[in-house]
Amino acid sequence: MVQGQGSPQDIGRAHGEQARALIHQSRAAWREAMAGAGHEPDALVDTLSRKAGFRTAVHEHLPDLLSEISGIAEGSGLSDDEIFAMNCLDEAWWWKVPPSGCSTVAIGATETRPAVCGQNMDLDDWMNGTQVVLRQSPTDGNSHVMLSRAGMIGLCGVNEAGVAVMVNTLPQLPVATDGVPVAFVLRAALAARTVNEAAKTLQRLPHASGQAYTLTSSSGVIGLECGAGVVVEYINDPELPEARWHTNHPLTAASDDAPEPDSQQRMDALDESAPEIKVIDGVKQLLADGNSGICMYADRWPGPWMTFGSVAVELTHPPVAHVAPGPPDRTPWSTFSFAAE
């Protein structure tokens, strides 16, 4: 676990120092993978960090997160530009680097049980071994627990206010080089104290990449599909207004592209199983389902992808996060509570 507290620079520096070896491992694997995809790594770093308008957009809308990036760079001994580029995960996929997938489920609270949600973060298998759990307590803002890749400011997670943010890439939606990259949008949403506040953040920010954001708290569940110039609510079943689930194709009219077979297969499994979930063990069991492809690993499903990590959250008071740093059918869960904070 990587822990940090204080200013954005302090939090980033702690991340860089504590995960220095993993960040360098992640950097080396990233550069090798980019070269294998036909890129010159230094040129791609320059494109993502400087030539595209991503940094300008983050500076305008979320400058504190640039300070955190600077802190990670300082603590790890790498350059700001390389750390920023490594945080443009979804955005690098625009440059002929094939995107992977994710599966998300969220079930709202009832009078007798808390809301629960969870996600499998499916990423390129070359990232395996760089998993970290970030537990951070900013001086001004909510403490949070996130699954991440070493050097990244976060992939998905929950904050102490009881707002969880899960994400699914939607490459079918429009993109913009002057938008805010997904990792930074995620962190902005995770700074909210209510799901409605998080939704307003997603509506306010200009999006660089297509992404489904599923927001969950004890007071409700909101699903938004976002892209450049696009923010539209998604609902799976009008008869289940407090339940959401998603894979990697739009469920709204934001795109009429046909879903990829693996995304549809996982969606079919979620359509069948998600409405039956009531407790956190049901979330974990669903995320560990390798037969449907929800849980991915090498030699089982086509493509160079795996379930990089899994997060399952109970929106109790205070919330509890369960994180498996790998495929959850074979990786032990660790539990993180905000009770002591």
C-alpha atoms as one frame of an Amber mdcrd trajectory, in Angstrom:
protein
   0.000   0.000   0.000   1.190   3.509  -0.858   0.192   6.144   1.691   0.353
   9.907   1.510  -1.035  12.971   3.206  -0.759  16.731   3.005  -0.581  18.943
  -0.063  -0.902  17.540  -3.608   2.891  17.845  -3.968   3.404  15.990  -0.668
   1.006  13.209  -1.682   2.679  12.815  -5.058   6.162  12.825  -3.551   5.176
  10.088  -1.080   3.787   8.026  -3.975   6.978   8.508  -5.961   9.251   7.619
  -3.058   7.329   4.607  -1.755   6.654   3.085  -5.182   9.879   4.207  -6.893
  10.984   0.742  -8.003   7.527  -0.145  -9.333   7.237   3.200 -11.130  10.532
   2.574 -12.909   9.350  -0.951 -13.741   6.086   0.510 -15.076   7.968   3.101
 -17.119  10.245   0.473 -18.692   7.290  -1.794 -19.535   5.322   1.158 -20.933
   8.182   2.223 -23.195   8.710  -1.334 -24.419   4.997  -1.749 -25.138   4.798
   1.567 -26.974   7.832   0.683 -29.082   6.230  -2.678 -29.851   3.128  -0.854
 -31.065   5.240   1.104 -33.536   5.862   4.274 -31.519   9.036   6.101 -30.669
   8.533   6.360 -26.877  10.142   9.772 -26.418   8.017  11.200 -29.223   4.860
   9.739 -27.694   5.769  11.203 -24.300   6.193  14.581 -25.955   2.876  14.227
 -27.779   0.905  13.235 -24.704   2.588  15.677 -22.343   3.167  18.738 -24.512
   1.949  18.675 -28.113  -1.614  17.612 -27.315  -3.640  19.987 -25.184  -4.095
  17.585 -22.262  -1.707  19.345 -19.889  -3.234  22.734 -20.691  -6.710  21.368
 -19.949  -5.594  19.888 -16.627  -3.812  23.125 -15.715  -6.987  25.093 -16.390
  -9.452  22.835 -14.609  -7.507  20.716 -12.071  -4.156  22.387 -11.342  -3.695
  20.585  -7.993  -3.396  17.300  -9.867  -0.485  18.691 -11.881   1.199  19.366
  -8.541   0.614  15.744  -7.594   2.158  14.656 -10.907   5.149  16.871 -10.146
   5.444  15.256  -6.724   5.399  11.736  -8.201   8.131  12.793 -10.617  10.209
  14.281  -7.797   9.830  11.240  -5.568  10.514   8.702  -8.320  13.343  10.557
 -10.028  11.558  10.650 -13.401  10.522  13.689 -15.409   7.149  15.425 -15.106
   6.550  14.714 -18.777   7.031  10.953 -18.419   4.789  10.754 -15.368   2.119
  12.849 -17.086   2.282  10.649 -20.199   1.963   7.482 -18.095  -1.218   8.976
 -16.649  -2.707   9.370 -20.137  -3.657   5.697 -20.197  -6.843   5.920 -22.263
  -5.449   8.720 -24.392  -2.411   6.657 -25.493  -4.884   4.178 -26.977  -5.767
   6.754 -29.627  -2.314   6.261 -31.154  -2.962   2.735 -32.412  -2.513   1.103
 -29.024  -5.540  -1.225 -28.676  -7.740  -0.556 -25.625  -8.675  -3.278 -23.186
 -11.901  -3.624 -21.210 -13.559  -3.429 -17.795 -16.724  -4.676 -16.094 -18.623
  -2.651 -13.481 -21.674  -3.223 -11.284 -23.414  -0.971  -8.735 -26.449  -1.753
  -6.589 -28.139   0.972  -4.535 -28.975   0.853  -0.849 -32.252  -0.339   0.643
 -33.642   0.108   4.151 -31.945  -3.121   5.220 -28.633  -3.171   3.361 -25.970
  -0.725   2.138 -25.159   0.124  -1.456 -22.418  -1.999  -2.996 -20.404  -1.649
  -6.176 -17.347  -3.072  -7.839 -15.174  -3.203 -10.906 -12.662  -5.392 -12.670
  -9.991  -3.179 -14.201  -8.842  -5.080 -17.294  -5.587  -3.793 -18.750  -2.734
  -4.901 -20.987  -0.914  -7.832 -19.431   2.433  -6.029 -19.617   1.208  -3.872
 -16.710   0.982  -6.886 -14.408   3.237  -6.515 -11.389   2.818  -2.737 -11.126
  -0.423  -2.818  -9.096  -0.609  -0.520  -6.075  -3.272   0.552  -3.611  -3.192
   4.292  -2.967  -4.444   5.484   0.415  -4.207   9.262   0.463  -5.387  12.014
   2.806  -5.180  15.486   1.254  -5.103  18.459   3.595  -8.045  19.991   1.743
 -10.392  17.228   0.633 -11.565  13.677   1.130  -9.307  10.795   2.014  -9.599
   8.040  -0.567  -8.554   4.485  -1.365  -7.857   3.596  -4.997  -6.557   0.770
  -7.116  -3.830   2.149  -9.352  -0.807   1.389 -11.458   2.470   2.642  -9.973
   2.974   6.232 -11.089  -0.685   6.841 -11.925  -2.908   9.081  -9.813  -5.670
   6.449  -9.748  -7.813   3.993 -11.691 -10.952   3.574  -9.536 -11.897   3.750
  -5.885 -13.893   5.287  -3.041 -13.551   8.285  -0.732 -14.262   8.763   2.964
 -17.495  10.626   2.169 -18.834   7.393   0.720 -18.649   8.224  -2.984 -17.283
   5.437  -5.204 -16.223   6.008  -8.820 -15.872   3.132 -11.299 -14.905   3.532
 -14.962 -15.214   1.705 -18.290 -13.475   2.811 -21.461 -15.769   3.634 -24.401
 -13.531   4.024 -27.467 -16.608   4.509 -29.678 -17.270   7.995 -28.271 -15.689
  11.193 -29.640 -12.305  12.334 -28.322 -10.606  15.711 -28.013  -6.940  16.657
 -27.703  -7.912  19.713 -25.645  -9.872  17.705 -23.068  -9.043  16.418 -19.594
  -7.637  12.846 -19.592  -9.616  10.109 -17.845  -7.325   9.642 -14.816  -7.714
  13.312 -13.929 -11.493  13.264 -14.474 -11.703  10.255 -12.163  -9.829  12.068
  -9.423 -11.998  15.162  -9.800 -15.135  13.052  -9.400 -13.621  11.236  -6.417
 -13.120  14.586  -4.671 -16.906  15.047  -4.428 -18.852  14.530  -1.226 -22.066
  13.342  -2.938 -22.913  11.486  -6.134 -24.799  14.547  -7.396 -21.711  16.690
  -6.871 -19.606  14.075  -8.683 -22.094  14.035 -11.570 -21.914  17.836 -11.831
 -18.131  17.559 -12.015 -18.435  15.131 -14.936 -20.892  17.471 -16.648 -18.588
  20.456 -16.147 -15.257  19.075 -17.316 -14.276  18.801 -21.008 -13.579  15.135
 -21.694 -10.605  13.933 -23.703 -11.687  10.284 -24.018 -14.852   8.229 -24.089
 -15.633   6.686 -20.713 -18.542   5.389 -18.668 -18.459   6.659 -15.086 -20.558
   4.815 -12.504 -21.042   6.815  -9.306 -22.344   5.123  -6.163 -23.130   6.247
  -2.619 -25.588   5.424   0.123 -27.963   7.989  -1.388 -28.032   6.736  -4.961
 -26.373   5.469  -8.132 -25.706   7.536 -11.258 -24.232   6.294 -14.549 -22.877
   8.721 -17.142 -21.348   8.033 -20.555 -18.920  10.836 -21.363 -16.842  11.841
 -24.353 -15.823  15.009 -26.168 -19.000  17.088 -26.148 -20.995  14.146 -24.753
 -22.370  13.588 -21.245 -25.471  11.373 -21.167 -26.984   9.274 -18.409 -27.174
   5.535 -18.946 -29.785   3.293 -17.342 -29.767  -0.483 -17.760 -33.307  -1.296
 -16.656 -35.980   1.356 -15.925 -37.522  -1.068 -13.446 -34.226  -1.149 -11.494
 -33.460   2.581 -11.109 -30.914   1.965  -8.332 -28.785  -0.541 -10.255 -26.164
   0.035 -12.943 -23.715  -2.164 -14.801 -21.423  -1.567 -17.751 -18.735  -3.022
 -20.005 -17.126  -1.341 -23.017 -19.761  -0.236 -25.500 -22.223   2.653 -25.175
 -25.681   1.846 -23.847 -27.091   5.184 -25.021 -27.544   6.867 -28.370 -24.124
   8.492 -27.963 -22.814   5.960 -30.504 -24.464   3.475 -32.837 -21.303   1.376
 -33.279 -21.907  -2.346 -32.823 -20.343  -3.707 -29.611 -17.280  -5.895 -29.774
 -18.154  -9.556 -29.072 -16.210  -9.737 -25.793 -17.900  -6.589 -24.469 -21.327
  -7.925 -25.403 -20.555 -11.294 -23.824 -19.650  -9.643 -20.540 -22.719  -7.397
 -20.756 -24.947 -10.439 -21.272 -23.473 -11.990 -18.119 -24.039  -8.765 -16.182
 -27.609  -8.486 -17.488 -28.275 -11.909 -16.016 -26.403 -11.667 -12.739 -26.248
  -8.016 -11.645 -29.955  -7.634 -10.722 -29.612 -10.526  -8.261 -26.746  -8.980
  -6.275 -27.598  -7.844  -2.760 -24.395  -7.937  -0.712 -20.673  -7.423  -1.167
 -19.959 -11.153  -1.467 -22.249 -11.182  -4.503 -20.156  -8.416  -6.079 -16.957
 -10.356  -5.441 -18.425 -13.574  -6.809 -19.515 -11.833 -10.010 -16.125 -10.187
 -10.498 -14.416 -13.581 -10.113 -16.471 -15.134 -12.958 -13.935 -16.336 -15.497
 -16.420 -18.351 -17.547 -18.096 -15.220 -18.921 -14.882 -13.256 -19.401 -15.669
 -10.815 -16.596 -12.509 -12.105 -14.918  -9.760 -12.195 -17.553  -6.343 -13.799
 -17.434  -3.664 -15.079 -19.784  -4.412 -18.165 -21.886  -8.140 -18.043 -21.086
  -9.365 -15.157 -23.253  -8.011 -13.797 -26.534  -5.985 -10.625 -26.607  -3.062
  -9.400 -24.506  -5.237  -8.426 -21.533  -5.897  -9.499 -17.995  -7.818  -8.360
 -14.962  -5.159  -6.037 -13.566  -7.081  -5.629 -10.338 -10.511  -5.648  -8.780
 -12.289  -3.293  -6.385 -15.452  -4.056  -4.399 -16.944  -1.371  -2.141 -19.496
  -1.376   0.668 -21.044   2.073   1.059 -21.513   1.736   4.801 -20.782   4.573
   7.241 -17.804   4.724   6.966 -17.251   2.933   3.635 -15.128  -0.184   3.251
 -13.025  -0.988   0.179 -11.880  -4.487  -0.827  -9.036  -4.640  -3.365  -7.563
  -7.631  -5.188  -4.363  -6.660  -7.069  -4.951  -9.167  -9.869  -7.685 -11.508
 -11.170 -10.026 -11.919  -8.182 -10.629 -15.616  -8.794  -7.018 -16.270  -7.768
  -5.848 -13.133  -5.957  -6.582 -12.549  -2.245  -8.669  -9.521  -1.288  -7.345
  -6.924   1.143  -9.771  -4.750   3.108  -9.406  -1.021   3.764 -11.699   0.882
   6.101 -11.983   4.593   6.845 -13.176   3.854  10.380  -9.879   4.836  12.021
  -9.609   8.172  10.208
